[in-house]
Amino acid sequence: MDQPTLAQGAPEAVAPRGLFQPGRNCLSVARANRAALLIDGDAYFGAFMKAAEHAQRSIIIVGWDFDSRTRLTWDESASGVPVVLGDFLNFLARRRRGLRIHILDWDFPMVFGMDREFPPLYGTGWRQHRRVQMRYDNTHPTTGCHHQKIVVIDDAIAFSGGLDLTWRRWDTCEHGANDPRRVADGKPYAPFHDAMMAVDGEAAQVLAGIARERWHAATGKKLAPVSVKEDPWPDTLRPTSRTSTSQCLARFPAPTRSRKCGKWRRCSWT
């Protein structure tokens, strides 16, 4: 089995000290000046919105599922900003001409399609702004799927973990049995529990490299790294760690089909 390699455009891994060893049991060990644990969809969706509002040049979303109909917040203080995901992304693209938004969703088989949004590329449902590109990734074995959940904003802050930007994920830590806000398509859904990590610094750049590598594998087009002066880290997002910490990033090697020849090759996905 091939050893995992560092994603294209990502920084060099720092020398490991202790358990994690790049190339043996993880992809890389990268430094983050700030790291925050976001428990449940209410915390993650809110932090994503605040960070995305600061985006200058790039937002990359990679997911197992993506649904433009997802309500991101019930906070009434977000007046003037759309609270539905698709409208929110179009709002950001219209507001800032230099911003490009790339969304990469798993190209799911129809057995999973009954519970998902019909792909906008067929001309129905959500209509993206021209600076919002959405693609579907089928570069995996027939019985496989892409299960990464990554959001990278300006290569400066990245979110990764177990939550997609899709419906039936929003919930609070209370997980109230009859919370009237926990509704999708007019129907209540069960409490949902998961978590994400937010990181900056080298750790965010490594995740950005993974996201760009995924986009290139799926579309054949490369996304250039970006650099901005403004810090997109939300003022409301309190770091779990305020000192520089090492973040271990792991990817599971899986076969990926080459777009050029149609054959399977070894590649490293999370």
N, C-alpha and C positions, 0 to 999 in steps of 0.2 A: 504494500500500500504506500502510495506517495506520502511524503511528509507535508503537512500544511505549510503554505507559503504566505508571507505577508501580503495583504491586499495591495493592489496597484495604487500608488500615490500616498500610501500610509507611511508614517515616520518609522525609523528604525526602532526596534524594541530595546528597552533598557536592559542592562545585564541583570539576570534573575538573581534574587537573593532569597533562598529558602525553597519552599515547596514547588513553585511554578517554574517550569523550564520551557521556554519557547522551542517549538519543533519536537518536543517530546510529549508534553501533556497540556499544551495550550498554544494558541496562535502567537500571542505576544503578551508582554507585560508593559503597560504604558502608564505614564503619569497623568493624574488629574489633579488640578488645583482645587476643584470643587466637585463633590459627588453628593447626590441626594437620592434617597430611596422614596419612591412614590407608591404608596399602597392604595390600590383600587382606582377605578376609572375616574372618579370625581377629581382626585388629586392629579392624576396624569393628564387628563384632558384639559384641565385648567392651566397646568404648567405649560403644556404644548401650545395653547392659545397665546399665552403671554409671551413665550419665546418667539413664536411665529410672527407676532405683531412687530417684533424688532428685526425680522429678517430683511437683509439688504439685497442679497444676490441669489441665494439658493436655499430651497427646501427639498430634501429628498425623503420620500416615504417608501419604505419597503415592508410588505406585509403578506400574511397568509390570507387576509381578507381586508377589504376596504369598502366602505359604504358611504356615499356622499350624503345620505339622508340622516346620518348620525347627529344627534344633538350633543354638543360638546359641554354645555353648561346650563345650569338653571339659575345662575347668579344674575340677579336683575341689574347689578351695577355695570354689566357689560353693554350698556346702551350704545346704540350706533354701530356696533360690531355684530355681524351675523353670527348666530349661535349654532347654525347647522353647518356641518363640515364642508360640503361642496360650495355653499354660498360663501363661507368664510374664506376658502382658498381663492375663489374668484375675486372676492373683495381685496385680498392682499395683492393679487396680480394686477388688478386695475389701479390700485393705489400707488404701487411702486413699479415703474416701467423696467427697471433693471433687474427685477426679481424673476427667477425661473423656478418653476415648481415641477418636479418629476415624481410620478407615482408609479410604483412597480408592484403589481398584485399577482398572486399565484393564478395561473391559467387553469382554473379548477374544472374538473369534469362535471357534467350535468347532474350527477347523483348528489353533488353538493349545491347545485344551483337553485334548488327550490327555496332555500333560506337566504339567498343572496340577491343583491341588486343586479338587475340585468345590465350587462356590460355597456357603458355609454358609447363605446366605439361603434355600436350598431345604429346610432342615431336616435335612440330613445332615452328618456330619463334625463339625467344630469348633463348639461352642456357646459363643458369646460371653457374657460377663457383661453385665448390662443397661446398664452404663455404658461399654461398648465398642460402638461403632457402626461397621459396615462397609458401604460402598456401592461401586457399580461405575459408572464414568464412561464414558458413550458419546457425550459432546459433542465429536465430531470427525468428519471426513469418513468416508465408508464404507470407504475403503481406508487410512485413517490409524490412528494409535494414540497413546496418551499414554505418553511415555517418560521423564518426570521421575522421579527418585529423591530424595525429600526426607523427612527426619524432623525435626520441630521439637518441642522440649520446653520448655514454659513460656515460649515466645517468647524464651528466654534462651540456648539453644544449638541450633544447627541443623547437620544433616549433609546434604550434597548431593554427588552424583557419579555413579558408574556401577554401584553395587551395590544390588540390591533385597534386601529381607528375605524371602528365599525359599530353597528348597533348591537344591543344586548350585552354591552361591556360596561356601560356606565353604572356605577353604584358607589355608595358611600361606605365608610368603614363600619357604620352601624348595621348595614344589611337588613334594614327594616323589612319585616314580612309584607307589609302593605304600603310601601312607599309609592305614592301616586306618580312620582317622577320616573319610576322604572317601567317605562312603557316603550314599546317599539311597534310601529304600524298600528297604533291604537290598541294594542294588546299588552297586558302586563307580562313580564318575564321574571324568572327566578333570580334571587340574589346571585351576584357574580363577584368572585374574589380573585385578584391577581396583582402583580406588582411590576414596576418598571424602575430602571436606574437612569438618572440624568448625570452626565459627566461632561467636563470640558477638557481643555488642554490636549495633550497627545492622545489620550483615550478617545476623545471625540474625533480626532483626525484618523485614527485607526478604523473606527466605525464608518467614517465617511469613505475611506478607501474601500471597505467591504461593500458599501452601498453602490459606489461607482462601478466596482467590478461586476456586481450583479446586473446593473443596467447595461453594461457593455456586453456581457454574456447573453442577455436576453434580446437586445436590440441591434447589436453590432456597432453601436455608436458610443463614443467616449465622452464622459463628462469631466471637465477640467476642475481641479481643486480651486477653491476660492479663498480669499482672505479679505477680512473687513476690519475696520477700526472700531466700530460700535460693538459692544458686548451684548449678545442677545440673552444672557442669563437673566431670568426674571427677578426683579427685586423681591417679589413675594415668595420665591423659592429658596427656602432656607437650607443651606448645605448640611447634610448629615455629618460630613467631615469638612473642617475649615482649613486643614493643612494638606499639603501635597501628599497624595496617596498613590500607591501602585494599584492599577486595575488589571486583572487577568482576563483576557478575552480568548475564548475557545471556539473552535469551529470543528464540526464533524465532517470528515472527508466523505464525499458522496460523488457518484458518477454523474457527469453533466454532458449533454449532447452538444457537439460542436455545430455551430450554425453553418459552417462552411462545407463540412463533409457529411453531416448527419450521423456520425459515429459517436459512440460514448467514450469519454475520456475521464480521467480522475481529476476531481476538483474539490475544493474545501469549502463547504458551507457550514454555517452554524447549526 
